[in-house]
Amino acid sequence: MTPVTRAGTFKLGDRIVSRKGYGAMQLAGPQVFGPPKDRAAAVAVLRAAVEAGVTHIDTSDFYGPHVTNQIIREALHPYADDLTIVTKVGAKRGSDASWNLAASPAELESAVHDNLRNLGLDVLDVVNLRLMFGHTGPAEGDIEAPLTALAELQAKGLIRHIGLSNATARQIEQGRTIAEIVCVQNLYNLAHRDDDALIDSLARDGIAYVPFFPLGGFTPLQSDALDRVALRCDATPMQVALAWLLRRAPNILLIPGTSSLGHLNENIASVNLDLPDDVMPLLDEIGAAQA
């Protein structure tokens, strides 16, 4: 038994991962750019997450860029057999910290090799194709060319499994005709629930759903209803938000990120929070109000 055991597990391709995972984005510097102020603290957080039983780490070589993957390698390499590292490609960082499209076959191949090199791996467990058709969320666009390029890298043995990030239901449907899609990573939390129907559809097909910004990201979740439920449950609002996600659907894998040991332990402790049935309508109203 480990601190995250109670959250359970879910299948990610041919891997079984802890439903409570860890997102490494915040290990880079401000705006996910450059090095962290305290590299030793970042290393300590990663090691503590794995010691707590986390077997699913989410990252990308465009975090930093390169910084986050290099810290993961320093902290955890050689990796435990049960550790699954999920990365993503499809974007690159400008010198001004901007996020730019990088989805040509050559750019995708270069990104895969960057991830392999900086993580110290011969093959990547899961690679998410980050779609960049919209600036504020998923937007329609043809994904055949970039996804085919990733599938070719998979056939070469550089990638085990493929996922999609920032994708619409139509793009996921298209993607599944090109390659097996083992996970979808979209914005979703108590206040942003556009993917409710999609989550249920993916659950029926055994496909993992990984909400990014599960706690609101750069604008943390704030709600009087959330505060009231947290007070009643003797928990923090963020713990309630994570516990709600774990209860929402069995295929949801959580990857809350932090560079703080205190926040890491707080996030992990949310697996022990049993939300009473009668608070669920109050929490559901948060998403309805946002919509």
Sequence and secondary structure as in RCSB ss.txt:
>XXXX:A:sequence
MTPVTRAGTFKLGDRIVSRKGYGAMQLAGPQVFGPPKDRAAAVAVLRAAVEAGVTHIDTSDFYGPHVTNQIIREA
LHPYADDLTIVTKVGAKRGSDASWNLAASPAELESAVHDNLRNLGLDVLDVVNLRLMFGHTGPAEGDIEAPLTAL
AELQAKGLIRHIGLSNATARQIEQGRTIAEIVCVQNLYNLAHRDDDALIDSLARDGIAYVPFFPLGGFTPLQSDA
LDRVALRCDATPMQVALAWLLRRAPNILLIPGTSSLGHLNENIASVNLDLPDDVMPLLDEIGAAQA
>XXXX:A:secstr
  TTGGG EEEETTEEEESB EE GGGSSGGGBS  S HHHHHHHHHHHHHTT  EEE  TTTBTTHHHHHHHHH
H S  TT EEEEEESEEE TTS EEE  SHHHHHHHHHHHHHHHT SSEEEEEEE  S SSS      HHHHHHH
HHHHHTTSEEEEEEES  HHHHHHHHTTS EEEEEEE BTTB TTHHHHHHHHHTT EEEEESTT TTS    HH
HHHHHHHHTS HHHHHHHHHHHH TTB B  B S HHHHHHHHHGGG    GGGHHHHHHHHHHH 
